[in-house]
Amino acid sequence: MVDCKQQKGGWECGYMVLQHMFDFVNLYQNQFPDEVSKIYLFINLLLNCLFFFKT
């Protein structure tokens, strides 16, 4: 099996996509213009909401 992040059930698909987007933006945020920082904040908000509704 490939050693990478994978969803374990059916509902995590959206969460996994957002998590990968968050990780990508977080890793390369210094290379993005200021406009992308708004996207970073939006993704962070979405991840927090998904985590809240998951519990």
mmCIF file of the N, C-alpha and C atoms, coordinates in Angstrom:
data_MODEL
# 
_entry.id   MODEL 
# 
loop_
_atom_site.group_PDB 
_atom_site.id 
_atom_site.type_symbol 
_atom_site.label_atom_id 
_atom_site.label_alt_id 
_atom_site.label_comp_id 
_atom_site.label_asym_id 
_atom_site.label_entity_id 
_atom_site.label_seq_id 
_atom_site.pdbx_PDB_ins_code 
_atom_site.Cartn_x 
_atom_site.Cartn_y 
_atom_site.Cartn_z 
_atom_site.occupancy 
_atom_site.B_iso_or_equiv 
_atom_site.pdbx_formal_charge 
_atom_site.auth_seq_id 
_atom_site.auth_comp_id 
_atom_site.auth_asym_id 
_atom_site.auth_atom_id 
_atom_site.pdbx_PDB_model_num 
ATOM 1   N N  . MET A 1 1  ? 0.845   -1.177 0.000  1.00 0.00 ? 1  MET A N  1 
ATOM 2   C CA . MET A 1 1  ? 0.000   0.000  0.000  1.00 0.00 ? 1  MET A CA 1 
ATOM 3   C C  . MET A 1 1  ? 0.892   1.242  0.000  1.00 0.00 ? 1  MET A C  1 
ATOM 4   N N  . VAL A 1 2  ? 0.443   2.263  -0.678 1.00 0.00 ? 2  VAL A N  1 
ATOM 5   C CA . VAL A 1 2  ? 1.176   3.524  -0.761 1.00 0.00 ? 2  VAL A CA 1 
ATOM 6   C C  . VAL A 1 2  ? 1.142   4.218  0.593  1.00 0.00 ? 2  VAL A C  1 
ATOM 7   N N  . ASP A 1 3  ? 2.273   4.775  0.997  1.00 0.00 ? 3  ASP A N  1 
ATOM 8   C CA . ASP A 1 3  ? 2.361   5.466  2.288  1.00 0.00 ? 3  ASP A CA 1 
ATOM 9   C C  . ASP A 1 3  ? 1.972   6.933  2.111  1.00 0.00 ? 3  ASP A C  1 
ATOM 10  N N  . CYS A 1 4  ? 0.670   7.204  2.150  1.00 0.00 ? 4  CYS A N  1 
ATOM 11  C CA . CYS A 1 4  ? 0.168   8.575  2.030  1.00 0.00 ? 4  CYS A CA 1 
ATOM 12  C C  . CYS A 1 4  ? -1.131  8.691  2.822  1.00 0.00 ? 4  CYS A C  1 
ATOM 13  N N  . LYS A 1 5  ? -1.580  9.920  2.999  1.00 0.00 ? 5  LYS A N  1 
ATOM 14  C CA . LYS A 1 5  ? -2.836  10.145 3.715  1.00 0.00 ? 5  LYS A CA 1 
ATOM 15  C C  . LYS A 1 5  ? -3.988  9.606  2.890  1.00 0.00 ? 5  LYS A C  1 
ATOM 16  N N  . GLN A 1 6  ? -4.871  8.857  3.536  1.00 0.00 ? 6  GLN A N  1 
ATOM 17  C CA . GLN A 1 6  ? -6.027  8.297  2.859  1.00 0.00 ? 6  GLN A CA 1 
ATOM 18  C C  . GLN A 1 6  ? -7.234  8.375  3.773  1.00 0.00 ? 6  GLN A C  1 
ATOM 19  N N  . GLN A 1 7  ? -8.403  8.526  3.147  1.00 0.00 ? 7  GLN A N  1 
ATOM 20  C CA . GLN A 1 7  ? -9.623  8.543  3.939  1.00 0.00 ? 7  GLN A CA 1 
ATOM 21  C C  . GLN A 1 7  ? -9.980  7.128  4.350  1.00 0.00 ? 7  GLN A C  1 
ATOM 22  N N  . LYS A 1 8  ? -10.586 6.999  5.513  1.00 0.00 ? 8  LYS A N  1 
ATOM 23  C CA . LYS A 1 8  ? -10.924 5.673  6.031  1.00 0.00 ? 8  LYS A CA 1 
ATOM 24  C C  . LYS A 1 8  ? -12.387 5.324  5.823  1.00 0.00 ? 8  LYS A C  1 
ATOM 25  N N  . GLY A 1 9  ? -13.226 6.331  5.619  1.00 0.00 ? 9  GLY A N  1 
ATOM 26  C CA . GLY A 1 9  ? -14.644 6.087  5.429  1.00 0.00 ? 9  GLY A CA 1 
ATOM 27  C C  . GLY A 1 9  ? -15.158 6.850  4.228  1.00 0.00 ? 9  GLY A C  1 
ATOM 28  N N  . GLY A 1 10 ? -16.460 7.095  4.204  1.00 0.00 ? 10 GLY A N  1 
ATOM 29  C CA . GLY A 1 10 ? -17.047 7.773  3.064  1.00 0.00 ? 10 GLY A CA 1 
ATOM 30  C C  . GLY A 1 10 ? -17.150 9.274  3.197  1.00 0.00 ? 10 GLY A C  1 
ATOM 31  N N  . TRP A 1 11 ? -17.358 9.763  4.400  1.00 0.00 ? 11 TRP A N  1 
ATOM 32  C CA . TRP A 1 11 ? -17.611 11.193 4.575  1.00 0.00 ? 11 TRP A CA 1 
ATOM 33  C C  . TRP A 1 11 ? -16.340 12.023 4.601  1.00 0.00 ? 11 TRP A C  1 
ATOM 34  N N  . GLU A 1 12 ? -15.173 11.414 4.782  1.00 0.00 ? 12 GLU A N  1 
ATOM 35  C CA . GLU A 1 12 ? -13.934 12.165 4.940  1.00 0.00 ? 12 GLU A CA 1 
ATOM 36  C C  . GLU A 1 12 ? -13.389 12.738 3.640  1.00 0.00 ? 12 GLU A C  1 
ATOM 37  N N  . CYS A 1 13 ? -13.984 12.443 2.508  1.00 0.00 ? 13 CYS A N  1 
ATOM 38  C CA . CYS A 1 13 ? -13.457 12.883 1.217  1.00 0.00 ? 13 CYS A CA 1 
ATOM 39  C C  . CYS A 1 13 ? -13.265 14.399 1.183  1.00 0.00 ? 13 CYS A C  1 
ATOM 40  N N  . GLY A 1 14 ? -14.294 15.156 1.515  1.00 0.00 ? 14 GLY A N  1 
ATOM 41  C CA . GLY A 1 14 ? -14.185 16.615 1.531  1.00 0.00 ? 14 GLY A CA 1 
ATOM 42  C C  . GLY A 1 14 ? -13.170 17.090 2.543  1.00 0.00 ? 14 GLY A C  1 
ATOM 43  N N  . TYR A 1 15 ? -13.130 16.432 3.673  1.00 0.00 ? 15 TYR A N  1 
ATOM 44  C CA . TYR A 1 15 ? -12.160 16.801 4.702  1.00 0.00 ? 15 TYR A CA 1 
ATOM 45  C C  . TYR A 1 15 ? -10.740 16.569 4.204  1.00 0.00 ? 15 TYR A C  1 
ATOM 46  N N  . MET A 1 16 ? -10.501 15.444 3.543  1.00 0.00 ? 16 MET A N  1 
ATOM 47  C CA . MET A 1 16 ? -9.157  15.138 3.045  1.00 0.00 ? 16 MET A CA 1 
ATOM 48  C C  . MET A 1 16 ? -8.726  16.148 1.990  1.00 0.00 ? 16 MET A C  1 
ATOM 49  N N  . VAL A 1 17 ? -9.636  16.527 1.093  1.00 0.00 ? 17 VAL A N  1 
ATOM 50  C CA . VAL A 1 17 ? -9.310  17.530 0.070  1.00 0.00 ? 17 VAL A CA 1 
ATOM 51  C C  . VAL A 1 17 ? -8.939  18.840 0.736  1.00 0.00 ? 17 VAL A C  1 
ATOM 52  N N  . LEU A 1 18 ? -9.754  19.288 1.686  1.00 0.00 ? 18 LEU A N  1 
ATOM 53  C CA . LEU A 1 18 ? -9.464  20.542 2.383  1.00 0.00 ? 18 LEU A CA 1 
ATOM 54  C C  . LEU A 1 18 ? -8.181  20.449 3.195  1.00 0.00 ? 18 LEU A C  1 
ATOM 55  N N  . GLN A 1 19 ? -7.924  19.300 3.794  1.00 0.00 ? 19 GLN A N  1 
ATOM 56  C CA . GLN A 1 19 ? -6.695  19.135 4.570  1.00 0.00 ? 19 GLN A CA 1 
ATOM 57  C C  . GLN A 1 19 ? -5.468  19.246 3.673  1.00 0.00 ? 19 GLN A C  1 
ATOM 58  N N  . HIS A 1 20 ? -5.525  18.635 2.490  1.00 0.00 ? 20 HIS A N  1 
ATOM 59  C CA . HIS A 1 20 ? -4.397  18.728 1.559  1.00 0.00 ? 20 HIS A CA 1 
ATOM 60  C C  . HIS A 1 20 ? -4.225  20.161 1.053  1.00 0.00 ? 20 HIS A C  1 
ATOM 61  N N  . MET A 1 21 ? -5.330  20.858 0.796  1.00 0.00 ? 21 MET A N  1 
ATOM 62  C CA . MET A 1 21 ? -5.240  22.263 0.392  1.00 0.00 ? 21 MET A CA 1 
ATOM 63  C C  . MET A 1 21 ? -4.615  23.091 1.507  1.00 0.00 ? 21 MET A C  1 
ATOM 64  N N  . PHE A 1 22 ? -5.048  22.847 2.723  1.00 0.00 ? 22 PHE A N  1 
ATOM 65  C CA . PHE A 1 22 ? -4.513  23.569 3.875  1.00 0.00 ? 22 PHE A CA 1 
ATOM 66  C C  . PHE A 1 22 ? -3.013  23.310 4.026  1.00 0.00 ? 22 PHE A C  1 
ATOM 67  N N  . ASP A 1 23 ? -2.617  22.047 3.930  1.00 0.00 ? 23 ASP A N  1 
ATOM 68  C CA . ASP A 1 23 ? -1.200  21.695 4.052  1.00 0.00 ? 23 ASP A CA 1 
ATOM 69  C C  . ASP A 1 23 ? -0.370  22.354 2.956  1.00 0.00 ? 23 ASP A C  1 
ATOM 70  N N  . PHE A 1 24 ? -0.887  22.355 1.724  1.00 0.00 ? 24 PHE A N  1 
ATOM 71  C CA . PHE A 1 24 ? -0.171  22.960 0.600  1.00 0.00 ? 24 PHE A CA 1 
ATOM 72  C C  . PHE A 1 24 ? 0.016   24.455 0.814  1.00 0.00 ? 24 PHE A C  1 
ATOM 73  N N  . VAL A 1 25 ? -1.068  25.137 1.176  1.00 0.00 ? 25 VAL A N  1 
ATOM 74  C CA . VAL A 1 25 ? -0.988  26.584 1.394  1.00 0.00 ? 25 VAL A CA 1 
ATOM 75  C C  . VAL A 1 25 ? -0.094  26.888 2.583  1.00 0.00 ? 25 VAL A C  1 
ATOM 76  N N  . ASN A 1 26 ? -0.194  26.104 3.630  1.00 0.00 ? 26 ASN A N  1 
ATOM 77  C CA . ASN A 1 26 ? 0.629   26.321 4.815  1.00 0.00 ? 26 ASN A CA 1 
ATOM 78  C C  . ASN A 1 26 ? 2.115   26.137 4.496  1.00 0.00 ? 26 ASN A C  1 
ATOM 79  N N  . LEU A 1 27 ? 2.432   25.162 3.658  1.00 0.00 ? 27 LEU A N  1 
ATOM 80  C CA . LEU A 1 27 ? 3.825   24.884 3.310  1.00 0.00 ? 27 LEU A CA 1 
ATOM 81  C C  . LEU A 1 27 ? 4.422   25.971 2.417  1.00 0.00 ? 27 LEU A C  1 
ATOM 82  N N  . TYR A 1 28 ? 3.625   26.478 1.462  1.00 0.00 ? 28 TYR A N  1 
ATOM 83  C CA . TYR A 1 28 ? 4.141   27.425 0.476  1.00 0.00 ? 28 TYR A CA 1 
ATOM 84  C C  . TYR A 1 28 ? 3.617   28.844 0.661  1.00 0.00 ? 28 TYR A C  1 
ATOM 85  N N  . GLN A 1 29 ? 3.102   29.178 1.837  1.00 0.00 ? 29 GLN A N  1 
ATOM 86  C CA . GLN A 1 29 ? 2.452   30.474 2.020  1.00 0.00 ? 29 GLN A CA 1 
ATOM 87  C C  . GLN A 1 29 ? 3.383   31.663 1.796  1.00 0.00 ? 29 GLN A C  1 
ATOM 88  N N  . ASN A 1 30 ? 4.673   31.517 2.042  1.00 0.00 ? 30 ASN A N  1 
ATOM 89  C CA . ASN A 1 30 ? 5.595   32.633 1.840  1.00 0.00 ? 30 ASN A CA 1 
ATOM 90  C C  . ASN A 1 30 ? 5.822   32.941 0.368  1.00 0.00 ? 30 ASN A C  1 
ATOM 91  N N  . GLN A 1 31 ? 5.487   32.011 -0.506 1.00 0.00 ? 31 GLN A N  1 
ATOM 92  C CA . GLN A 1 31 ? 5.668   32.210 -1.937 1.00 0.00 ? 31 GLN A CA 1 
ATOM 93  C C  . GLN A 1 31 ? 4.417   32.783 -2.604 1.00 0.00 ? 31 GLN A C  1 
ATOM 94  N N  . PHE A 1 32 ? 3.315   32.877 -1.875 1.00 0.00 ? 32 PHE A N  1 
ATOM 95  C CA . PHE A 1 32 ? 2.067   33.380 -2.438 1.00 0.00 ? 32 PHE A CA 1 
ATOM 96  C C  . PHE A 1 32 ? 1.921   34.880 -2.198 1.00 0.00 ? 32 PHE A C  1 
ATOM 97  N N  . PRO A 1 33 ? 1.202   35.562 -3.071 1.00 0.00 ? 33 PRO A N  1 
ATOM 98  C CA . PRO A 1 33 ? 0.901   36.980 -2.815 1.00 0.00 ? 33 PRO A CA 1 
ATOM 99  C C  . PRO A 1 33 ? -0.114  37.120 -1.679 1.00 0.00 ? 33 PRO A C  1 
ATOM 100 N N  . ASP A 1 34 ? -0.347  38.333 -1.252 1.00 0.00 ? 34 ASP A N  1 
ATOM 101 C CA . ASP A 1 34 ? -1.258  38.591 -0.131 1.00 0.00 ? 34 ASP A CA 1 
ATOM 102 C C  . ASP A 1 34 ? -2.677  38.093 -0.380 1.00 0.00 ? 34 ASP A C  1 
ATOM 103 N N  . GLU A 1 35 ? -3.106  38.085 -1.623 1.00 0.00 ? 35 GLU A N  1 
ATOM 104 C CA . GLU A 1 35 ? -4.462  37.656 -1.943 1.00 0.00 ? 35 GLU A CA 1 
ATOM 105 C C  . GLU A 1 35 ? -4.697  36.205 -1.530 1.00 0.00 ? 35 GLU A C  1 
ATOM 106 N N  . VAL A 1 36 ? -3.692  35.379 -1.624 1.00 0.00 ? 36 VAL A N  1 
ATOM 107 C CA . VAL A 1 36 ? -3.835  33.965 -1.287 1.00 0.00 ? 36 VAL A CA 1 
ATOM 108 C C  . VAL A 1 36 ? -3.984  33.775 0.214  1.00 0.00 ? 36 VAL A C  1 
ATOM 109 N N  . SER A 1 37 ? -3.499  34.718 1.011  1.00 0.00 ? 37 SER A N  1 
ATOM 110 C CA . SER A 1 37 ? -3.648  34.589 2.459  1.00 0.00 ? 37 SER A CA 1 
ATOM 111 C C  . SER A 1 37 ? -5.120  34.575 2.853  1.00 0.00 ? 37 SER A C  1 
ATOM 112 N N  . LYS A 1 38 ? -5.972  35.219 2.060  1.00 0.00 ? 38 LYS A N  1 
ATOM 113 C CA . LYS A 1 38 ? -7.412  35.171 2.316  1.00 0.00 ? 38 LYS A CA 1 
ATOM 114 C C  . LYS A 1 38 ? -7.934  33.752 2.094  1.00 0.00 ? 38 LYS A C  1 
ATOM 115 N N  . ILE A 1 39 ? -7.413  33.077 1.080  1.00 0.00 ? 39 ILE A N  1 
ATOM 116 C CA . ILE A 1 39 ? -7.803  31.694 0.821  1.00 0.00 ? 39 ILE A CA 1 
ATOM 117 C C  . ILE A 1 39 ? -7.359  30.808 1.980  1.00 0.00 ? 39 ILE A C  1 
ATOM 118 N N  . TYR A 1 40 ? -6.160  31.044 2.480  1.00 0.00 ? 40 TYR A N  1 
ATOM 119 C CA . TYR A 1 40 ? -5.641  30.291 3.629  1.00 0.00 ? 40 TYR A CA 1 
ATOM 120 C C  . TYR A 1 40 ? -6.592  30.425 4.821  1.00 0.00 ? 40 TYR A C  1 
ATOM 121 N N  . LEU A 1 41 ? -7.025  31.638 5.105  1.00 0.00 ? 41 LEU A N  1 
ATOM 122 C CA . LEU A 1 41 ? -7.942  31.858 6.222  1.00 0.00 ? 41 LEU A CA 1 
ATOM 123 C C  . LEU A 1 41 ? -9.275  31.154 5.982  1.00 0.00 ? 41 LEU A C  1 
ATOM 124 N N  . PHE A 1 42 ? -9.752  31.187 4.736  1.00 0.00 ? 42 PHE A N  1 
ATOM 125 C CA . PHE A 1 42 ? -11.011 30.539 4.394  1.00 0.00 ? 42 PHE A CA 1 
ATOM 126 C C  . PHE A 1 42 ? -10.910 29.022 4.568  1.00 0.00 ? 42 PHE A C  1 
ATOM 127 N N  . ILE A 1 43 ? -9.824  28.426 4.097  1.00 0.00 ? 43 ILE A N  1 
ATOM 128 C CA . ILE A 1 43 ? -9.630  26.981 4.240  1.00 0.00 ? 43 ILE A CA 1 
ATOM 129 C C  . ILE A 1 43 ? -9.533  26.607 5.713  1.00 0.00 ? 43 ILE A C  1 
ATOM 130 N N  . ASN A 1 44 ? -8.822  27.416 6.479  1.00 0.00 ? 44 ASN A N  1 
ATOM 131 C CA . ASN A 1 44 ? -8.698  27.159 7.911  1.00 0.00 ? 44 ASN A CA 1 
ATOM 132 C C  . ASN A 1 44 ? -10.071 27.196 8.580  1.00 0.00 ? 44 ASN A C  1 
ATOM 133 N N  . LEU A 1 45 ? -10.894 28.155 8.206  1.00 0.00 ? 45 LEU A N  1 
ATOM 134 C CA . LEU A 1 45 ? -12.249 28.249 8.743  1.00 0.00 ? 45 LEU A CA 1 
ATOM 135 C C  . LEU A 1 45 ? -13.061 27.013 8.374  1.00 0.00 ? 45 LEU A C  1 
ATOM 136 N N  . LEU A 1 46 ? -12.975 26.576 7.110  1.00 0.00 ? 46 LEU A N  1 
ATOM 137 C CA . LEU A 1 46 ? -13.713 25.388 6.682  1.00 0.00 ? 46 LEU A CA 1 
ATOM 138 C C  . LEU A 1 46 ? -13.264 24.140 7.435  1.00 0.00 ? 46 LEU A C  1 
ATOM 139 N N  . LEU A 1 47 ? -11.962 23.988 7.612  1.00 0.00 ? 47 LEU A N  1 
ATOM 140 C CA . LEU A 1 47 ? -11.458 22.826 8.351  1.00 0.00 ? 47 LEU A CA 1 
ATOM 141 C C  . LEU A 1 47 ? -11.934 22.840 9.796  1.00 0.00 ? 47 LEU A C  1 
ATOM 142 N N  . ASN A 1 48 ? -11.938 24.006 10.405 1.00 0.00 ? 48 ASN A N  1 
ATOM 143 C CA . ASN A 1 48 ? -12.426 24.107 11.781 1.00 0.00 ? 48 ASN A CA 1 
ATOM 144 C C  . ASN A 1 48 ? -13.901 23.749 11.863 1.00 0.00 ? 48 ASN A C  1 
ATOM 145 N N  . CYS A 1 49 ? -14.686 24.184 10.882 1.00 0.00 ? 49 CYS A N  1 
ATOM 146 C CA . CYS A 1 49 ? -16.114 23.852 10.868 1.00 0.00 ? 49 CYS A CA 1 
ATOM 147 C C  . CYS A 1 49 ? -16.317 22.351 10.681 1.00 0.00 ? 49 CYS A C  1 
ATOM 148 N N  . LEU A 1 50 ? -15.571 21.747 9.751  1.00 0.00 ? 50 LEU A N  1 
ATOM 149 C CA . LEU A 1 50 ? -15.699 20.302 9.537  1.00 0.00 ? 50 LEU A CA 1 
ATOM 150 C C  . LEU A 1 50 ? -15.313 19.524 10.782 1.00 0.00 ? 50 LEU A C  1 
ATOM 151 N N  . PHE A 1 51 ? -14.250 19.946 11.442 1.00 0.00 ? 51 PHE A N  1 
ATOM 152 C CA . PHE A 1 51 ? -13.822 19.270 12.662 1.00 0.00 ? 51 PHE A CA 1 
ATOM 153 C C  . PHE A 1 51 ? -14.884 19.413 13.745 1.00 0.00 ? 51 PHE A C  1 
ATOM 154 N N  . PHE A 1 52 ? -15.502 20.597 13.852 1.00 0.00 ? 52 PHE A N  1 
ATOM 155 C CA . PHE A 1 52 ? -16.530 20.842 14.857 1.00 0.00 ? 52 PHE A CA 1 
ATOM 156 C C  . PHE A 1 52 ? -17.727 19.928 14.632 1.00 0.00 ? 52 PHE A C  1 
ATOM 157 N N  . PHE A 1 53 ? -18.183 19.806 13.373 1.00 0.00 ? 53 PHE A N  1 
ATOM 158 C CA . PHE A 1 53 ? -19.352 18.986 13.088 1.00 0.00 ? 53 PHE A CA 1 
ATOM 159 C C  . PHE A 1 53 ? -19.038 17.494 13.134 1.00 0.00 ? 53 PHE A C  1 
ATOM 160 N N  . LYS A 1 54 ? -17.759 17.140 13.000 1.00 0.00 ? 54 LYS A N  1 
ATOM 161 C CA . LYS A 1 54 ? -17.363 15.730 13.065 1.00 0.00 ? 54 LYS A CA 1 
ATOM 162 C C  . LYS A 1 54 ? -17.518 15.198 14.481 1.00 0.00 ? 54 LYS A C  1 
ATOM 163 N N  . THR A 1 55 ? -17.220 16.032 15.487 1.00 0.00 ? 55 THR A N  1 
ATOM 164 C CA . THR A 1 55 ? -17.267 15.585 16.878 1.00 0.00 ? 55 THR A CA 1 
ATOM 165 C C  . THR A 1 55 ? -18.652 15.637 17.448 1.00 0.00 ? 55 THR A C  1 
# 
